[in-house]
Amino acid sequence: MEERIAENHHCGICEEKKRQGIHLYNMFICTECEYNMIHTEPREEKYQYYLQKLKNINQPTMFS
Ligand SMILES: [Zn+2]
């Protein structure tokens, strides 16, 4: 299932404004980062970077 987005969104991984990508919970991930993540192996340094970024998704922001 793929959702097409026509407007610019702030990518939570590369921190750039991108037009196309996916929404993962409260985070937007551009198609480039999505592709990069899929093609990054766990032994690569980038992988840890992506993991750190993705961790933010699982931590719901508390609004008080
Ligand atoms: Zn990105």
N, CA, C, O and the ligand as a Tripos MOL2 file, in Angstrom:
@<TRIPOS>MOLECULE
protein
  257   255    65     0     0
PROTEIN
NO_CHARGES

@<TRIPOS>ATOM
      1 N           0.8500   -1.2020    0.0000 N.3       1 MET1
      2 CA          0.0000    0.0000    0.0000 C.3       1 MET1
      3 C           0.8780    1.2410    0.0000 C.2       1 MET1
      4 O           1.7150    1.4220    0.8840 O.2       1 MET1
      5 N           0.6880    2.0670   -0.9670 N.am      2 GLU2
      6 CA          1.5320    3.2430   -1.0910 C.3       2 GLU2
      7 C           0.6870    4.4960   -1.1770 C.2       2 GLU2
      8 O          -0.3160    4.5600   -1.8870 O.2       2 GLU2
      9 N           1.1290    5.4870   -0.4290 N.am      3 GLU3
     10 CA          0.3910    6.7400   -0.4080 C.3       3 GLU3
     11 C           1.1910    7.8140   -1.1330 C.2       3 GLU3
     12 O           2.3600    8.0480   -0.8280 O.2       3 GLU3
     13 N           0.5630    8.4420   -2.0660 N.am      4 ARG4
     14 CA          1.2850    9.4720   -2.8090 C.3       4 ARG4
     15 C           1.0140   10.8330   -2.1950 C.2       4 ARG4
     16 O          -0.1270   11.1930   -1.9050 O.2       4 ARG4
     17 N           2.0730   11.5640   -2.0090 N.am      5 ILE5
     18 CA          1.9610   12.8660   -1.3740 C.3       5 ILE5
     19 C           2.4010   13.9430   -2.3620 C.2       5 ILE5
     20 O           3.4900   13.8670   -2.9320 O.2       5 ILE5
     21 N           1.5700   14.9180   -2.5540 N.am      6 ALA6
     22 CA          1.8400   15.9210   -3.5820 C.3       6 ALA6
     23 C           2.5680   17.1430   -3.0530 C.2       6 ALA6
     24 O           3.1620   17.8920   -3.8270 O.2       6 ALA6
     25 N           2.5300   17.3520   -1.7640 N.am      7 GLU7
     26 CA          3.1730   18.5450   -1.2310 C.3       7 GLU7
     27 C           4.4860   18.2270   -0.5400 C.2       7 GLU7
     28 O           4.8010   17.0630   -0.2900 O.2       7 GLU7
     29 N           5.2440   19.2580   -0.2340 N.am      8 ASN8
     30 CA          6.5310   19.0480    0.4020 C.3       8 ASN8
     31 C           6.3840   18.6960    1.8710 C.2       8 ASN8
     32 O           5.5810   19.2870    2.5920 O.2       8 ASN8
     33 N           7.1670   17.7320    2.2950 N.am      9 HIS9
     34 CA          7.1630   17.3400    3.6970 C.3       9 HIS9
     35 C           8.5940   17.3150    4.2000 C.2       9 HIS9
     36 O           9.5430   17.1090    3.4440 O.2       9 HIS9
     37 N           8.7130   17.5300    5.4790 N.am     10 HIS10
     38 CA         10.0260   17.5040    6.1050 C.3      10 HIS10
     39 C          10.4030   16.0670    6.4160 C.2      10 HIS10
     40 O           9.7690   15.4100    7.2420 O.2      10 HIS10
     41 N          11.4280   15.5930    5.7540 N.am     11 CYS11
     42 CA         11.8700   14.2150    5.9570 C.3      11 CYS11
     43 C          12.5720   14.0860    7.3030 C.2      11 CYS11
     44 O          13.4760   14.8590    7.6200 O.2      11 CYS11
     45 N          12.1490   13.1080    8.0870 N.am     12 GLY12
     46 CA         12.7100   12.9180    9.4160 C.3      12 GLY12
     47 C          14.1070   12.2990    9.4000 C.2      12 GLY12
     48 O          14.7730   12.2480   10.4330 O.2      12 GLY12
     49 N          14.5440   11.8390    8.2570 N.am     13 ILE13
     50 CA         15.8540   11.2040    8.1730 C.3      13 ILE13
     51 C          16.9070   12.1720    7.6440 C.2      13 ILE13
     52 O          17.9110   12.4180    8.3130 O.2      13 ILE13
     53 N          16.6920   12.7160    6.4650 N.am     14 CYS14
     54 CA         17.7010   13.5940    5.8660 C.3      14 CYS14
     55 C          17.4320   15.0640    6.1870 C.2      14 CYS14
     56 O          18.2270   15.9340    5.8300 O.2      14 CYS14
     57 N          16.3110   15.3420    6.8610 N.am     15 GLU15
     58 CA         15.9750   16.7000    7.3000 C.3      15 GLU15
     59 C          15.7580   17.6640    6.1340 C.2      15 GLU15
     60 O          15.9230   18.8750    6.2790 O.2      15 GLU15
     61 N          15.3940   17.1220    4.9960 N.am     16 GLU16
     62 CA         15.1530   17.9810    3.8340 C.3      16 GLU16
     63 C          13.6860   17.9380    3.4440 C.2      16 GLU16
     64 O          12.9480   17.0200    3.8020 O.2      16 GLU16
     65 N          13.2900   18.9590    2.7010 N.am     17 LYS17
     66 CA         11.9170   18.9870    2.2150 C.3      17 LYS17
     67 C          11.8220   18.1780    0.9420 C.2      17 LYS17
     68 O          12.4950   18.4580   -0.0500 O.2      17 LYS17
     69 N          10.9800   17.1760    0.9920 N.am     18 LYS18
     70 CA         10.8250   16.3100   -0.1710 C.3      18 LYS18
     71 C           9.3530   16.1550   -0.5250 C.2      18 LYS18
     72 O           8.4640   16.2890    0.3160 O.2      18 LYS18
     73 N           9.1350   15.8720   -1.7830 N.am     19 ARG19
     74 CA          7.7500   15.7530   -2.2470 C.3      19 ARG19
     75 C           7.2050   14.3520   -2.0750 C.2      19 ARG19
     76 O           6.0490   14.1670   -1.6940 O.2      19 ARG19
     77 N           8.0400   13.3670   -2.3560 N.am     20 GLN20
     78 CA          7.5240   12.0120   -2.3400 C.3      20 GLN20
     79 C           8.1280   11.2000   -1.2190 C.2      20 GLN20
     80 O           9.3210   11.2790   -0.9280 O.2      20 GLN20
     81 N           7.2740   10.4250   -0.6080 N.am     21 GLY21
     82 CA          7.7650    9.5820    0.4750 C.3      21 GLY21
     83 C           6.6030    8.9150    1.1730 C.2      21 GLY21
     84 O           5.4730    8.9080    0.6840 O.2      21 GLY21
     85 N           6.9090    8.3560    2.3250 N.am     22 ILE22
     86 CA          5.8780    7.6480    3.0750 C.3      22 ILE22
     87 C           5.7570    8.2410    4.4700 C.2      22 ILE22
     88 O           6.7020    8.8230    5.0010 O.2      22 ILE22
     89 N           4.5930    8.0840    5.0410 N.am     23 HIS23
     90 CA          4.3770    8.4850    6.4200 C.3      23 HIS23
     91 C           4.4390    7.2490    7.2990 C.2      23 HIS23
     92 O           3.7030    6.2820    7.1050 O.2      23 HIS23
     93 N           5.3340    7.3100    8.2660 N.am     24 LEU24
     94 CA          5.4710    6.2170    9.2130 C.3      24 LEU24
     95 C           5.0920    6.7820   10.5650 C.2      24 LEU24
     96 O           5.8800    7.4870   11.1950 O.2      24 LEU24
     97 N           3.8970    6.4750   11.0070 N.am     25 TYR25
     98 CA          3.3800    7.0760   12.2360 C.3      25 TYR25
     99 C           3.4520    8.5960   12.1090 C.2      25 TYR25
    100 O           2.8130    9.1790   11.2330 O.2      25 TYR25
    101 N           4.2320    9.2390   12.9860 N.am     26 ASN26
    102 CA          4.2710   10.7000   12.9480 C.3      26 ASN26
    103 C           5.4350   11.2120   12.1160 C.2      26 ASN26
    104 O           5.6660   12.4190   12.0580 O.2      26 ASN26
    105 N           6.1710   10.3180   11.4720 N.am     27 MET27
    106 CA          7.3420   10.7380   10.7250 C.3      27 MET27
    107 C           7.1630   10.5650    9.2280 C.2      27 MET27
    108 O           6.5390    9.6130    8.7570 O.2      27 MET27
    109 N           7.7320   11.5190    8.4910 N.am     28 PHE28
    110 CA          7.7290   11.3990    7.0420 C.3      28 PHE28
    111 C           9.1140   10.9500    6.5890 C.2      28 PHE28
    112 O          10.1270   11.4910    7.0320 O.2      28 PHE28
    113 N           9.1500    9.9820    5.7240 N.am     29 ILE29
    114 CA         10.4230    9.5010    5.1780 C.3      29 ILE29
    115 C          10.3500    9.5860    3.6630 C.2      29 ILE29
    116 O           9.4670    9.0000    3.0350 O.2      29 ILE29
    117 N          11.2940   10.3260    3.0850 N.am     30 CYS30
    118 CA         11.2660   10.4990    1.6390 C.3      30 CYS30
    119 C          11.6790    9.2020    0.9350 C.2      30 CYS30
    120 O          12.2990    8.3220    1.5320 O.2      30 CYS30
    121 N          11.3270    9.1120   -0.3180 N.am     31 THR31
    122 CA         11.5900    7.8870   -1.0690 C.3      31 THR31
    123 C          13.0770    7.5640   -1.1190 C.2      31 THR31
    124 O          13.4620    6.3950   -1.0940 O.2      31 THR31
    125 N          13.9100    8.5940   -1.1890 N.am     32 GLU32
    126 CA         15.3610    8.3720   -1.2190 C.3      32 GLU32
    127 C          15.8400    7.6960    0.0530 C.2      32 GLU32
    128 O          16.5850    6.7170    0.0160 O.2      32 GLU32
    129 N          15.3900    8.2460    1.1930 N.am     33 CYS33
    130 CA         15.8210    7.6880    2.4720 C.3      33 CYS33
    131 C          15.2530    6.2870    2.6590 C.2      33 CYS33
    132 O          15.9130    5.3990    3.1970 O.2      33 CYS33
    133 N          14.0410    6.1110    2.2140 N.am     34 GLU34
    134 CA         13.4260    4.7990    2.3200 C.3      34 GLU34
    135 C          14.2690    3.7840    1.5390 C.2      34 GLU34
    136 O          14.5610    2.6900    2.0220 O.2      34 GLU34
    137 N          14.6450    4.1750    0.3350 N.am     35 TYR35
    138 CA         15.4710    3.3150   -0.5140 C.3      35 TYR35
    139 C          16.8150    3.0490    0.1460 C.2      35 TYR35
    140 O          17.2820    1.9110    0.2040 O.2      35 TYR35
    141 N          17.4300    4.1220    0.6430 N.am     36 ASN36
    142 CA         18.7400    3.9930    1.2780 C.3      36 ASN36
    143 C          18.6880    3.0600    2.4760 C.2      36 ASN36
    144 O          19.5790    2.2330    2.6740 O.2      36 ASN36
    145 N          17.6470    3.2010    3.2650 N.am     37 MET37
    146 CA         17.5280    2.3800    4.4680 C.3      37 MET37
    147 C          17.4150    0.9060    4.1120 C.2      37 MET37
    148 O          18.0220    0.0430    4.7460 O.2      37 MET37
    149 N          16.6270    0.6430    3.0860 N.am     38 ILE38
    150 CA         16.4190   -0.7420    2.6760 C.3      38 ILE38
    151 C          17.7280   -1.3440    2.1790 C.2      38 ILE38
    152 O          17.9880   -2.5350    2.3500 O.2      38 ILE38
    153 N          18.5540   -0.4850    1.5530 N.am     39 HIS39
    154 CA         19.7900   -0.9950    0.9630 C.3      39 HIS39
    155 C          21.0230   -0.7710    1.8370 C.2      39 HIS39
    156 O          22.1560   -0.9030    1.3740 O.2      39 HIS39
    157 N          20.7910   -0.4360    3.0910 N.am     40 THR40
    158 CA         21.9100   -0.2900    4.0140 C.3      40 THR40
    159 C          22.0320   -1.5470    4.8640 C.2      40 THR40
    160 O          21.0450   -2.0350    5.4150 O.2      40 THR40
    161 N          23.2240   -2.0530    4.9620 N.am     41 GLU41
    162 CA         23.4190   -3.2580    5.7510 C.3      41 GLU41
    163 C          23.7570   -2.9040    7.1920 C.2      41 GLU41
    164 O          24.3490   -1.8600    7.4640 O.2      41 GLU41
    165 N          23.3730   -3.7900    8.1160 N.am     42 PRO42
    166 CA         23.5680   -3.5080    9.5500 C.3      42 PRO42
    167 C          25.0100   -3.1700    9.9170 C.2      42 PRO42
    168 O          25.2330   -2.4620   10.8990 O.2      42 PRO42
    169 N          25.9860   -3.6480    9.1670 N.am     43 ARG43
    170 CA         27.3840   -3.3820    9.5290 C.3      43 ARG43
    171 C          27.8200   -1.9770    9.0870 C.2      43 ARG43
    172 O          28.8750   -1.4940    9.5000 O.2      43 ARG43
    173 N          27.0250   -1.3390    8.2680 N.am     44 GLU44
    174 CA         27.3750    0.0030    7.8210 C.3      44 GLU44
    175 C          27.0550    1.0380    8.8950 C.2      44 GLU44
    176 O          26.1230    0.8800    9.6820 O.2      44 GLU44
    177 N          27.8490    2.0910    8.9010 N.am     45 GLU45
    178 CA         27.6780    3.1330    9.9060 C.3      45 GLU45
    179 C          26.3280    3.8340    9.7670 C.2      45 GLU45
    180 O          25.6860    4.1920   10.7550 O.2      45 GLU45
    181 N          25.9240    4.0140    8.5350 N.am     46 LYS46
    182 CA         24.6480    4.6870    8.2490 C.3      46 LYS46
    183 C          23.4850    3.9900    8.9260 C.2      46 LYS46
    184 O          22.5230    4.6310    9.3490 O.2      46 LYS46
    185 N          23.5780    2.6820    9.0250 N.am     47 TYR47
    186 CA         22.4930    1.8790    9.5760 C.3      47 TYR47
    187 C          22.1500    2.3250   10.9900 C.2      47 TYR47
    188 O          20.9790    2.4330   11.3550 O.2      47 TYR47
    189 N          23.1870    2.5810   11.7790 N.am     48 GLN48
    190 CA         22.9720    3.0430   13.1540 C.3      48 GLN48
    191 C          22.2880    4.4060   13.1620 C.2      48 GLN48
    192 O          21.4400    4.6940   14.0070 O.2      48 GLN48
    193 N          22.6760    5.2230   12.2130 N.am     49 TYR49
    194 CA         22.0770    6.5430   12.0930 C.3      49 TYR49
    195 C          20.5850    6.4270   11.8080 C.2      49 TYR49
    196 O          19.7690    7.1170   12.4200 O.2      49 TYR49
    197 N          20.2450    5.5630   10.8900 N.am     50 TYR50
    198 CA         18.8350    5.3670   10.5540 C.3      50 TYR50
    199 C          18.0720    4.7980   11.7500 C.2      50 TYR50
    200 O          16.9380    5.1890   12.0290 O.2      50 TYR50
    201 N          18.7200    3.8700   12.4440 N.am     51 LEU51
    202 CA         18.0760    3.2740   13.6130 C.3      51 LEU51
    203 C          17.7430    4.3330   14.6530 C.2      51 LEU51
    204 O          16.6490    4.3530   15.2180 O.2      51 LEU51
    205 N          18.7140    5.2170   14.8940 N.am     52 GLN52
    206 CA         18.4990    6.2840   15.8580 C.3      52 GLN52
    207 C          17.3150    7.1520   15.4590 C.2      52 GLN52
    208 O          16.4870    7.5240   16.2900 O.2      52 GLN52
    209 N          17.2550    7.4610   14.1880 N.am     53 LYS53
    210 CA         16.1640    8.2960   13.6840 C.3      53 LYS53
    211 C          14.8230    7.5930   13.8310 C.2      53 LYS53
    212 O          13.8230    8.2010   14.2120 O.2      53 LYS53
    213 N          14.8230    6.3100   13.5250 N.am     54 LEU54
    214 CA         13.5750    5.5630   13.5750 C.3      54 LEU54
    215 C          13.0960    5.3630   15.0060 C.2      54 LEU54
    216 O          11.9010    5.2010   15.2550 O.2      54 LEU54
    217 N          14.0240    5.3750   15.9290 N.am     55 LYS55
    218 CA         13.6470    5.2200   17.3370 C.3      55 LYS55
    219 C          12.7080    6.3300   17.7780 C.2      55 LYS55
    220 O          11.8420    6.1320   18.6310 O.2      55 LYS55
    221 N          12.8950    7.4910   17.1870 N.am     56 ASN56
    222 CA         12.0640    8.6350   17.5610 C.3      56 ASN56
    223 C          10.5880    8.3730   17.2910 C.2      56 ASN56
    224 O           9.7180    8.9390   17.9540 O.2      56 ASN56
    225 N          10.3130    7.5210   16.3230 N.am     57 ILE57
    226 CA          8.9310    7.2330   15.9740 C.3      57 ILE57
    227 C           8.2330    6.5040   17.1150 C.2      57 ILE57
    228 O           7.0620    6.7490   17.4040 O.2      57 ILE57
    229 N           8.9650    5.6140   17.7480 N.am     58 ASN58
    230 CA          8.3570    4.7760   18.7820 C.3      58 ASN58
    231 C           8.2250    5.4710   20.1220 C.2      58 ASN58
    232 O           7.6910    4.9060   21.0770 O.2      58 ASN58
    233 N           8.7160    6.7040   20.1870 N.am     59 GLN59
    234 CA          8.5830    7.4350   21.4340 C.3      59 GLN59
    235 C           7.5290    8.5180   21.2610 C.2      59 GLN59
    236 O           7.8210    9.6010   20.7540 O.2      59 GLN59
    237 N           6.3320    8.2340   21.6720 N.am     60 PRO60
    238 CA          5.2640    9.2150   21.4930 C.3      60 PRO60
    239 C           5.5470   10.4940   22.2820 C.2      60 PRO60
    240 O           5.9690   10.4690   23.4390 O.2      60 PRO60
    241 N           5.2960   11.6000   21.6060 N.am     61 THR61
    242 CA          5.5110   12.8740   22.2720 C.3      61 THR61
    243 C           4.4080   13.1150   23.2820 C.2      61 THR61
    244 O           3.2280   12.9150   22.9930 O.2      61 THR61
    245 N           4.7940   13.5350   24.4400 N.am     62 MET62
    246 CA          3.8140   13.8020   25.4870 C.3      62 MET62
    247 C           3.3380   15.2540   25.4060 C.2      62 MET62
    248 O           4.1340   16.1910   25.4660 O.2      62 MET62
    249 N           2.0660   15.4080   25.2740 N.am     63 PHE63
    250 CA          1.4920   16.7540   25.3040 C.3      63 PHE63
    251 C           0.8080   16.9590   26.6390 C.2      63 PHE63
    252 O          -0.0930   16.2120   27.0200 O.2      63 PHE63
    253 N           1.2460   17.9640   27.3260 N.am     64 SER64
    254 CA          0.6380   18.1830   28.6390 C.3      64 SER64
    255 C           0.0520   19.5850   28.7340 C.2      64 SER64
    256 O          -0.5030   19.9530   29.7690 O.2      64 SER64
    257 ZN         14.9720   11.9550    3.3560 Zn       65 ZN65
@<TRIPOS>BOND
     1     1     2 1
     2     2     3 1
     3     3     4 2
     4     3     5 am
     5     5     6 1
     6     6     7 1
     7     7     8 2
     8     7     9 am
     9     9    10 1
    10    10    11 1
    11    11    12 2
    12    11    13 am
    13    13    14 1
    14    14    15 1
    15    15    16 2
    16    15    17 am
    17    17    18 1
    18    18    19 1
    19    19    20 2
    20    19    21 am
    21    21    22 1
    22    22    23 1
    23    23    24 2
    24    23    25 am
    25    25    26 1
    26    26    27 1
    27    27    28 2
    28    27    29 am
    29    29    30 1
    30    30    31 1
    31    31    32 2
    32    31    33 am
    33    33    34 1
    34    34    35 1
    35    35    36 2
    36    35    37 am
    37    37    38 1
    38    38    39 1
    39    39    40 2
    40    39    41 am
    41    41    42 1
    42    42    43 1
    43    43    44 2
    44    43    45 am
    45    45    46 1
    46    46    47 1
    47    47    48 2
    48    47    49 am
    49    49    50 1
    50    50    51 1
    51    51    52 2
    52    51    53 am
    53    53    54 1
    54    54    55 1
    55    55    56 2
    56    55    57 am
    57    57    58 1
    58    58    59 1
    59    59    60 2
    60    59    61 am
    61    61    62 1
    62    62    63 1
    63    63    64 2
    64    63    65 am
    65    65    66 1
    66    66    67 1
    67    67    68 2
    68    67    69 am
    69    69    70 1
    70    70    71 1
    71    71    72 2
    72    71    73 am
    73    73    74 1
    74    74    75 1
    75    75    76 2
    76    75    77 am
    77    77    78 1
    78    78    79 1
    79    79    80 2
    80    79    81 am
    81    81    82 1
    82    82    83 1
    83    83    84 2
    84    83    85 am
    85    85    86 1
    86    86    87 1
    87    87    88 2
    88    87    89 am
    89    89    90 1
    90    90    91 1
    91    91    92 2
    92    91    93 am
    93    93    94 1
    94    94    95 1
    95    95    96 2
    96    95    97 am
    97    97    98 1
    98    98    99 1
    99    99   100 2
   100    99   101 am
   101   101   102 1
   102   102   103 1
   103   103   104 2
   104   103   105 am
   105   105   106 1
   106   106   107 1
   107   107   108 2
   108   107   109 am
   109   109   110 1
   110   110   111 1
   111   111   112 2
   112   111   113 am
   113   113   114 1
   114   114   115 1
   115   115   116 2
   116   115   117 am
   117   117   118 1
   118   118   119 1
   119   119   120 2
   120   119   121 am
   121   121   122 1
   122   122   123 1
   123   123   124 2
   124   123   125 am
   125   125   126 1
   126   126   127 1
   127   127   128 2
   128   127   129 am
   129   129   130 1
   130   130   131 1
   131   131   132 2
   132   131   133 am
   133   133   134 1
   134   134   135 1
   135   135   136 2
   136   135   137 am
   137   137   138 1
   138   138   139 1
   139   139   140 2
   140   139   141 am
   141   141   142 1
   142   142   143 1
   143   143   144 2
   144   143   145 am
   145   145   146 1
   146   146   147 1
   147   147   148 2
   148   147   149 am
   149   149   150 1
   150   150   151 1
   151   151   152 2
   152   151   153 am
   153   153   154 1
   154   154   155 1
   155   155   156 2
   156   155   157 am
   157   157   158 1
   158   158   159 1
   159   159   160 2
   160   159   161 am
   161   161   162 1
   162   162   163 1
   163   163   164 2
   164   163   165 am
   165   165   166 1
   166   166   167 1
   167   167   168 2
   168   167   169 am
   169   169   170 1
   170   170   171 1
   171   171   172 2
   172   171   173 am
   173   173   174 1
   174   174   175 1
   175   175   176 2
   176   175   177 am
   177   177   178 1
   178   178   179 1
   179   179   180 2
   180   179   181 am
   181   181   182 1
   182   182   183 1
   183   183   184 2
   184   183   185 am
   185   185   186 1
   186   186   187 1
   187   187   188 2
   188   187   189 am
   189   189   190 1
   190   190   191 1
   191   191   192 2
   192   191   193 am
   193   193   194 1
   194   194   195 1
   195   195   196 2
   196   195   197 am
   197   197   198 1
   198   198   199 1
   199   199   200 2
   200   199   201 am
   201   201   202 1
   202   202   203 1
   203   203   204 2
   204   203   205 am
   205   205   206 1
   206   206   207 1
   207   207   208 2
   208   207   209 am
   209   209   210 1
   210   210   211 1
   211   211   212 2
   212   211   213 am
   213   213   214 1
   214   214   215 1
   215   215   216 2
   216   215   217 am
   217   217   218 1
   218   218   219 1
   219   219   220 2
   220   219   221 am
   221   221   222 1
   222   222   223 1
   223   223   224 2
   224   223   225 am
   225   225   226 1
   226   226   227 1
   227   227   228 2
   228   227   229 am
   229   229   230 1
   230   230   231 1
   231   231   232 2
   232   231   233 am
   233   233   234 1
   234   234   235 1
   235   235   236 2
   236   235   237 am
   237   237   238 1
   238   238   239 1
   239   239   240 2
   240   239   241 am
   241   241   242 1
   242   242   243 1
   243   243   244 2
   244   243   245 am
   245   245   246 1
   246   246   247 1
   247   247   248 2
   248   247   249 am
   249   249   250 1
   250   250   251 1
   251   251   252 2
   252   251   253 am
   253   253   254 1
   254   254   255 1
   255   255   256 2
@<TRIPOS>SUBSTRUCTURE
     1 MET1         2 RESIDUE 1 A MET
     2 GLU2         6 RESIDUE 1 A GLU
     3 GLU3        10 RESIDUE 1 A GLU
     4 ARG4        14 RESIDUE 1 A ARG
     5 ILE5        18 RESIDUE 1 A ILE
     6 ALA6        22 RESIDUE 1 A ALA
     7 GLU7        26 RESIDUE 1 A GLU
     8 ASN8        30 RESIDUE 1 A ASN
     9 HIS9        34 RESIDUE 1 A HIS
    10 HIS10       38 RESIDUE 1 A HIS
    11 CYS11       42 RESIDUE 1 A CYS
    12 GLY12       46 RESIDUE 1 A GLY
    13 ILE13       50 RESIDUE 1 A ILE
    14 CYS14       54 RESIDUE 1 A CYS
    15 GLU15       58 RESIDUE 1 A GLU
    16 GLU16       62 RESIDUE 1 A GLU
    17 LYS17       66 RESIDUE 1 A LYS
    18 LYS18       70 RESIDUE 1 A LYS
    19 ARG19       74 RESIDUE 1 A ARG
    20 GLN20       78 RESIDUE 1 A GLN
    21 GLY21       82 RESIDUE 1 A GLY
    22 ILE22       86 RESIDUE 1 A ILE
    23 HIS23       90 RESIDUE 1 A HIS
    24 LEU24       94 RESIDUE 1 A LEU
    25 TYR25       98 RESIDUE 1 A TYR
    26 ASN26      102 RESIDUE 1 A ASN
    27 MET27      106 RESIDUE 1 A MET
    28 PHE28      110 RESIDUE 1 A PHE
    29 ILE29      114 RESIDUE 1 A ILE
    30 CYS30      118 RESIDUE 1 A CYS
    31 THR31      122 RESIDUE 1 A THR
    32 GLU32      126 RESIDUE 1 A GLU
    33 CYS33      130 RESIDUE 1 A CYS
    34 GLU34      134 RESIDUE 1 A GLU
    35 TYR35      138 RESIDUE 1 A TYR
    36 ASN36      142 RESIDUE 1 A ASN
    37 MET37      146 RESIDUE 1 A MET
    38 ILE38      150 RESIDUE 1 A ILE
    39 HIS39      154 RESIDUE 1 A HIS
    40 THR40      158 RESIDUE 1 A THR
    41 GLU41      162 RESIDUE 1 A GLU
    42 PRO42      166 RESIDUE 1 A PRO
    43 ARG43      170 RESIDUE 1 A ARG
    44 GLU44      174 RESIDUE 1 A GLU
    45 GLU45      178 RESIDUE 1 A GLU
    46 LYS46      182 RESIDUE 1 A LYS
    47 TYR47      186 RESIDUE 1 A TYR
    48 GLN48      190 RESIDUE 1 A GLN
    49 TYR49      194 RESIDUE 1 A TYR
    50 TYR50      198 RESIDUE 1 A TYR
    51 LEU51      202 RESIDUE 1 A LEU
    52 GLN52      206 RESIDUE 1 A GLN
    53 LYS53      210 RESIDUE 1 A LYS
    54 LEU54      214 RESIDUE 1 A LEU
    55 LYS55      218 RESIDUE 1 A LYS
    56 ASN56      222 RESIDUE 1 A ASN
    57 ILE57      226 RESIDUE 1 A ILE
    58 ASN58      230 RESIDUE 1 A ASN
    59 GLN59      234 RESIDUE 1 A GLN
    60 PRO60      238 RESIDUE 1 A PRO
    61 THR61      242 RESIDUE 1 A THR
    62 MET62      246 RESIDUE 1 A MET
    63 PHE63      250 RESIDUE 1 A PHE
    64 SER64      254 RESIDUE 1 A SER
    65 ZN65       257 GROUP 0 **** ****
